[in-house]
Amino acid sequence: MSDLDPEKFKIRLQALDEYKGILKETQPTPRDEFISNVRVYGLAERYLHLAIETLIDLAHLLVAGLGWRRPVDNADAMIVLAEQRVVPRDFADTLARMVRFRNILVHVYLDIDRSLVYEVLQNRLGDFDRFAECLRRFLVDELQIDMGSSE
């Protein structure tokens, strides 16, 4: 049997959904306003960072809990999920790019291209839903874990 705590997954999936909801509220902001408005931009940047951190956390919880190959870095954790058929391989590559984007947010914060953040906000939020669905499906269908409400 595995060392997985379903509650940890539920809490993080709920947080991911909350973060995505906040991000969706900033999506309608026109590009020029987004780039110039520090409040809107800062909110979007922070919640993109939190959402990606949550993807990473969920991947590592699953990898460690099931004793899979130890990833060499956070992007590789997404590849491990593909190796174990949690996510499709092409989607793991997309997730790995998202993790590398997180590295820019965290480590290259003085030179972030706000247009790139805007593009991610406009075009990549669906990746969070797809990841959550893949993870839920794996936990429920493959591991027979009850992912009902945590309340």
Buried (B, 14 or more C-beta within 10 A) or exposed (E): EEEBEBEBBBEBBBBBBBBBEBBEEBEEBEEEEBBEBEEBBEBBBBBBBBBBBBBBBBBBBBBBBBEBEEBEEBBBBBBBBBBBEBBEEEBBBBBBBBBEBBEBBEEEEEEBEBEEBBEBBBEBBEBBEBBBEBBBEBBBEEBEBEBEEEE
